[in-house]
Every structure is written in structure tokens, then in C-alpha cells.
Amino acid sequence: MMFPEYRPRRLRRNEQFRSLIRETRMSAGQLIYPLFVQPGRKVREPVGSMPGVFRISVDQLAAEARECQELGLNHLLLFGLPDKKDPVGSGAHAKDGIIQRAIRELKNKVPEMMITTDVCLCEYTSHGHCGILIDKQVDNDATLEILAQAALSHARAGADMVAPSDMMDGRVAEIRQILDENNFERVPIMSYAVKYASAFYGPFRDAAECAPQEGDRQGYQMDPANSREALREATLDMEEGADILMVKPAVAYLDIIRQLRDEFDLPIAAYHVSGEYAMIKAAAAQGWIDEKRVMAETLLSIHRAGADIIITYYAKEMAKLLRNV
């Protein structure tokens, strides 16, 4: 008996069938929305290099959080712009600092919203570096105690999770120890485990007013050429007690996200950073791309690469799109 030659076929994909066989699915619950908090009242100041992103004052946070909740977003990441900066970033751990006030405001008015806080000194130091400078060089060990005090102050204010982004060696262990000693064992650490010295951070530094006054951060952030180093950095943070490992940036480092996903059982987060966001906005403003489709395709690629959690300035827009899918 003769059988016809087998020829592979592509599936015919109407809308219902595409949904049925979709391999990668996203939900608003996987997204974290970053917010920049600054002093003052009734402040909603646009960030020029990041269309759609604002610096807002503490009194505006509750309304922003409620809008997020209505869209299915339940997690915020807070960055603070202090009233004053100094060489040692003392505002990072001040009891009544900008982030500490922001946490208390949100937990008082929108208690069910999950709050993660950035733990770093760059927003608080007058020189713009992520650590304490000694002889014009960032001193790793001198910085650890300040970072730990900042994380503790955030936990005391009510933060649900802390996220050290400084890339100092040993900071996860230092933070874990001080949290545990003060009965905050249940406050997890989302570590910026793999943070590259990237050119994609420019708009963020504009928004957070934290560009280094001299030098750069290549001495403590990772070389974009290195991938094996990413596994070493992530392994160290895991061993020190990190609960979630983050890769930053995301789109230019999808291969790194996949490596971490294949290597570790911990949840993997990725930060779709300011420059990646701003490029889509700029191209869309010129009419060169369909913004919603490119946004969705970009975030889907990050998730498909292995990220369980995505931090993105597009969180609200993506949540709206997911609601209508």
C-alpha cells in the first residue's frame, strides 16, 4: 500500500485557536510599577526623557496606587528623591526620609498594595555614586552598613520587600542579617544580582537626579561583555540569602535571563529599564512603530526568556492591554 508523502503543515490560526495553543502567557500580577517620589505637595512633574512617567509627591501616592489596583497591578517599586543630599547618603536611612514617608502613606491608605523599595545610595549622595567615596573611589565595605540601615528603616516603615541595587559585594548578607536580627525575617530581598554598567539608564538618572558627578559606575557594575560572571554574581547573592534574583537591563540581556532561569530555582525578575522604555516611546512618537504592539511584544519576550517578574514603566499600559485580550 502506498502512502502519500508526509508534508508538515503550519497550523491555521484563527483568534480562538491562537489563544488555545499560546505557549507564553502574561498577567498583570507579574508586573511591578516603578514610581519616583519627591518632596512637596500636589506634585506631578513629568519626566521629559520618559513620556508618561512622573515624579510625584507623597500625597499623590494613594491615588496612583488605587489606579494601579483597578488595573490588576498589586506591586509598586519606590525610588526617592530626598530634600537634601550629602556625601554619605544619610537620607537613605532617615526615619522621616522621603521613602519612609511614602511607605507609611501607602500602608495607611492602600494597605493591600505590595511595596518594594530600592535600596541604594545614588539618589541620596551629593556625588551620585551608589556608595561611600573614599579618595574618590567607592569603598565597598564602608557602604554596607549604610545600605543595611536603609533596608532596616524601610522594613520598619512597612515595606513588604527590599531591593538592593547598589552592586556592593556582600550587601545581601549584610541586609539579611540586620533584618533577621530585628525580627523582619519575613521581609524578602529582591537582589539586583546581575546589574550591568549599561548605557540604557540615562532617562532614569534624569528622573532620579542621580547621575554621577564625576567618574562612572563601571567599577562596581558588570561589564556588558560578560555572561559567565552573571552566574557567579547570582550564585553569591543566592548564597547570601536573596529570595529573588534580578537581571537589569532586560531586552539587551535576554540571554542572561535565560541562563539564570536554567540555573536557579529562585524566582527571576527583570527590569525593563528607562532607556528601553524611552526608545519605544520615541519611535512611536515619530509614527515609526505601533506602540502597543511593540510594548506587548517586548514584555512578552522578557517573560518568554524566563523572567517570572517584570519591572516596567509600561505596567499600567500593559495591564490595560491584558484586560482586553
C-alpha positions as CSV (number, residue, x, y, z in Angstrom):
1,M,0.0,0.0,0.0
2,M,1.4,3.4,-1.0
3,F,1.1,6.3,1.4
4,P,1.3,9.9,0.3
5,E,4.4,11.7,1.1
6,Y,4.1,13.5,4.5
7,R,4.4,17.2,4.4
8,P,4.5,19.2,7.6
9,R,1.8,21.8,7.9
10,R,1.6,25.1,9.7
11,L,-1.4,25.4,12.0
12,R,-4.2,27.6,10.7
13,R,-4.6,30.1,13.4
14,N,-7.8,32.0,14.0
15,E,-8.1,34.1,17.1
16,Q,-9.7,31.4,19.3
17,F,-7.2,28.8,18.3
18,R,-4.2,31.1,18.9
19,S,-5.4,31.6,22.4
20,L,-5.8,27.9,22.9
21,I,-2.2,27.0,22.0
22,R,-0.4,30.0,23.2
23,E,2.8,28.9,25.0
24,T,3.6,32.0,27.0
25,R,1.0,33.9,28.9
26,M,1.3,37.1,31.0
27,S,-0.8,38.6,33.7
28,A,-0.9,42.0,35.4
29,G,0.1,40.2,38.6
30,Q,3.6,39.6,37.2
31,L,4.3,43.3,36.7
32,I,5.8,45.8,39.1
33,Y,5.3,49.5,38.5
34,P,8.2,51.8,39.5
35,L,7.4,55.2,41.0
36,F,9.6,58.3,41.7
37,V,8.6,60.1,44.9
38,Q,9.8,63.6,45.6
39,P,9.2,66.3,48.3
40,G,6.3,68.7,48.2
41,R,2.6,68.6,47.9
42,K,0.3,68.1,44.9
43,V,3.4,67.5,42.7
44,R,3.0,65.5,39.5
45,E,6.0,66.6,37.5
46,P,6.6,64.9,34.1
47,V,10.0,63.4,33.3
48,G,11.0,64.8,29.9
49,S,13.1,61.9,28.8
50,M,10.4,59.4,29.8
51,P,7.0,60.4,28.4
52,G,4.2,59.2,30.6
53,V,6.4,58.9,33.7
54,F,6.1,61.5,36.6
55,R,7.8,62.4,39.8
56,I,5.0,62.6,42.3
57,S,4.7,63.8,45.9
58,V,3.8,61.6,48.8
59,D,0.2,62.9,49.0
60,Q,-0.4,61.7,45.4
61,L,0.7,58.1,46.0
62,A,-2.6,56.7,47.3
63,A,-4.5,57.8,44.2
64,E,-1.8,56.3,42.0
65,A,-1.9,53.1,43.9
66,R,-5.7,52.8,43.6
67,E,-5.5,53.4,39.9
68,C,-3.0,50.5,39.7
69,Q,-5.2,48.3,41.7
70,E,-8.1,48.9,39.4
71,L,-5.9,47.6,36.5
72,G,-4.9,44.5,38.4
73,L,-1.5,45.8,39.4
74,N,-0.7,45.0,43.0
75,H,3.0,45.8,43.4
76,L,5.0,49.1,43.4
77,L,8.7,49.8,43.4
78,L,9.6,53.1,45.1
79,F,12.5,55.4,44.3
80,G,13.0,58.5,46.4
81,L,14.3,62.0,45.7
82,P,15.3,63.4,49.1
83,D,15.0,67.0,50.3
84,K,18.8,67.2,50.8
85,K,21.8,65.1,49.6
86,D,25.1,64.7,51.3
87,P,28.3,62.7,50.7
88,V,27.2,59.7,52.7
89,G,23.6,59.4,51.6
90,S,22.2,59.8,55.1
91,G,18.7,60.5,53.7
92,A,18.5,56.8,52.6
93,H,18.0,55.7,56.2
94,A,16.4,58.7,57.8
95,K,13.4,57.8,59.9
96,D,11.4,60.5,58.2
97,G,13.0,60.3,54.8
98,I,11.1,60.5,51.6
99,I,10.8,56.8,51.1
100,Q,9.9,56.1,54.7
101,R,7.1,58.7,54.5
102,A,5.9,57.2,51.2
103,I,5.7,53.7,52.6
104,R,3.8,54.8,55.7
105,E,1.4,56.8,53.5
106,L,0.7,53.8,51.2
107,K,0.3,51.3,54.0
108,N,-2.0,53.7,55.8
109,K,-4.3,54.4,52.8
110,V,-3.8,51.4,50.5
111,P,-2.6,48.7,52.9
112,E,-3.1,45.8,50.5
113,M,-0.7,47.2,47.9
114,M,2.6,45.4,47.9
115,I,5.6,47.8,48.4
116,T,9.1,47.1,47.4
117,T,11.8,49.7,48.0
118,D,15.0,50.4,46.1
119,V,18.0,50.2,48.5
120,C,20.9,52.2,47.1
121,L,22.7,55.5,47.9
122,C,22.9,57.1,44.4
123,E,19.7,59.1,44.9
124,Y,20.9,60.3,48.2
125,T,24.6,61.1,47.7
126,S,25.7,64.6,46.6
127,H,28.2,62.9,44.3
128,G,25.7,60.5,42.7
129,H,27.6,57.2,43.3
130,C,26.0,54.1,44.8
131,G,28.3,54.0,47.8
132,I,30.6,56.0,50.1
133,L,33.5,57.6,48.4
134,I,37.0,57.4,49.9
135,D,39.8,59.0,47.9
136,K,37.3,59.4,45.0
137,Q,36.7,55.6,44.9
138,V,33.6,53.8,46.1
139,D,34.5,51.9,49.3
140,N,32.6,48.7,49.3
141,D,32.8,47.8,53.0
142,A,32.1,51.3,54.2
143,T,28.9,51.3,52.2
144,L,27.5,48.0,53.5
145,E,26.5,49.4,56.9
146,I,24.6,52.3,55.4
147,L,22.8,50.0,53.0
148,A,21.8,47.7,55.8
149,Q,20.5,50.6,57.9
150,A,18.5,51.9,54.8
151,A,16.9,48.4,54.3
152,L,16.0,48.2,58.0
153,S,14.4,51.7,58.0
154,H,12.3,50.6,55.0
155,A,11.2,47.5,56.8
156,R,10.3,49.4,59.9
157,A,8.2,51.8,57.9
158,G,6.3,48.9,56.5
159,A,8.0,47.8,53.2
160,D,7.0,44.3,52.0
161,M,10.3,43.7,50.2
162,V,13.6,45.4,49.8
163,A,15.6,45.5,46.6
164,P,19.3,46.4,46.9
165,S,20.5,47.8,43.6
166,D,24.0,49.1,44.5
167,M,26.1,46.1,43.4
168,M,28.4,46.2,46.5
169,D,29.9,42.8,47.4
170,G,28.3,41.3,50.5
171,R,25.3,43.6,50.7
172,V,22.7,40.9,50.6
173,A,24.2,39.1,53.5
174,E,24.5,42.3,55.5
175,I,20.9,43.2,54.8
176,R,19.6,39.7,55.6
177,Q,21.5,39.7,58.9
178,I,20.2,43.1,60.1
179,L,16.6,42.3,59.0
180,D,16.7,39.0,60.9
181,E,18.2,40.5,64.0
182,N,15.3,43.0,64.1
183,N,12.5,40.4,63.6
184,F,12.0,41.1,59.9
185,E,12.8,37.6,58.9
186,R,9.8,37.5,56.6
187,V,10.8,40.6,54.6
188,P,12.3,39.1,51.4
189,I,15.2,40.5,49.4
190,M,14.9,41.0,45.6
191,S,18.5,41.4,44.7
192,Y,19.7,43.3,41.6
193,A,22.0,40.3,41.3
194,V,23.1,40.9,37.7
195,K,23.2,44.7,37.0
196,Y,25.2,45.8,34.0
197,A,27.1,49.1,33.6
198,S,24.6,49.9,30.8
199,A,24.0,52.9,28.6
200,F,20.3,52.3,28.9
201,Y,20.0,54.0,32.3
202,G,20.2,57.6,31.1
203,P,16.5,58.6,31.5
204,F,16.3,57.0,34.9
205,R,19.2,59.1,36.1
206,D,17.4,62.1,34.7
207,A,14.2,61.1,36.6
208,A,16.0,60.3,39.9
209,E,18.6,63.1,39.6
210,C,21.4,60.6,40.4
211,A,23.9,60.8,37.6
212,P,27.5,60.6,39.0
213,Q,29.1,64.0,39.3
214,E,32.4,62.5,38.2
215,G,33.6,59.1,37.1
216,D,31.2,56.3,36.3
217,R,29.9,53.1,37.8
218,Q,31.8,50.6,35.8
219,G,34.0,49.7,38.8
220,Y,31.0,48.1,40.6
221,Q,28.5,47.3,37.9
222,M,29.1,44.5,35.5
223,D,30.8,44.6,32.1
224,P,28.2,44.1,29.3
225,A,30.6,41.7,27.6
226,N,30.4,39.1,30.4
227,S,27.8,36.4,30.8
228,R,29.6,33.8,32.9
229,E,30.2,36.5,35.5
230,A,26.4,36.8,35.8
231,L,26.1,33.3,37.1
232,R,28.8,34.0,39.7
233,E,27.1,37.1,40.9
234,A,23.7,35.5,41.1
235,T,25.2,32.5,42.9
236,L,26.8,34.7,45.5
237,D,23.6,36.6,46.1
238,M,21.6,33.4,46.4
239,E,24.1,32.0,48.9
240,E,23.8,35.2,50.9
241,G,20.1,34.9,51.2
242,A,18.5,36.6,48.2
243,D,14.9,35.5,47.6
244,I,14.5,36.8,44.0
245,L,17.3,37.4,41.5
246,M,17.1,40.3,39.1
247,V,18.7,41.0,35.7
248,K,19.0,44.6,34.6
249,P,18.5,45.7,31.9
250,A,16.2,43.2,30.3
251,V,15.8,43.4,26.5
252,A,19.6,43.6,25.7
253,Y,20.2,40.8,28.2
254,L,17.5,38.2,27.3
255,D,20.3,35.6,27.1
256,I,21.3,36.3,30.7
257,I,17.7,36.0,31.9
258,R,17.5,32.6,30.2
259,Q,20.8,31.5,31.8
260,L,19.6,32.4,35.2
261,R,16.3,30.7,34.6
262,D,18.0,27.5,33.6
263,E,20.5,27.6,36.5
264,F,18.4,28.7,39.5
265,D,15.2,27.6,41.2
266,L,14.6,31.1,42.7
267,P,12.1,33.5,41.0
268,I,13.8,35.6,38.3
269,A,13.0,39.3,37.9
270,A,14.0,41.5,35.0
271,Y,14.0,45.3,34.9
272,H,12.7,46.8,31.6
273,V,14.7,49.9,32.1
274,S,14.2,53.6,31.3
275,G,16.2,53.6,28.1
276,E,14.4,50.6,26.7
277,Y,11.1,52.2,27.6
278,A,12.1,55.6,26.2
279,M,13.2,54.1,22.8
280,I,9.8,52.7,22.2
281,K,8.1,56.0,23.2
282,A,10.4,57.9,20.9
283,A,9.8,55.7,17.9
284,A,6.1,55.7,18.5
285,A,6.0,59.5,18.7
286,Q,7.5,59.5,15.2
287,G,4.9,57.2,13.9
288,W,7.5,54.5,13.0
289,I,6.0,51.7,15.2
290,D,2.8,50.6,16.7
291,E,3.5,51.4,20.4
292,K,1.0,49.0,22.0
293,R,2.1,46.0,19.8
294,V,5.9,46.7,20.3
295,M,5.4,47.2,24.1
296,A,3.5,43.9,24.3
297,E,6.0,42.0,22.2
298,T,8.9,43.4,24.2
299,L,7.4,42.5,27.6
300,L,6.3,39.1,26.3
301,S,9.9,38.4,25.1
302,I,11.2,39.1,28.6
303,H,8.8,36.7,30.1
304,R,9.4,34.1,27.4
305,A,13.2,34.3,28.1
306,G,12.4,33.2,31.7
307,A,11.5,36.2,33.8
308,D,8.8,35.5,36.4
309,I,8.6,39.2,37.3
310,I,8.9,42.2,35.1
311,I,9.6,45.7,36.4
312,T,8.4,48.2,33.8
313,Y,7.2,51.8,33.3
314,Y,4.7,50.2,30.9
315,A,3.0,48.3,33.7
316,K,-0.2,50.3,33.5
317,E,-0.5,50.3,29.7
318,M,0.3,46.5,29.6
319,A,-2.3,45.8,32.3
320,K,-4.9,47.7,30.3
321,L,-4.0,45.6,27.2
322,L,-4.1,42.3,29.1
323,R,-7.5,43.2,30.4
324,N,-8.9,43.4,26.8
325,V,-7.1,40.3,25.5
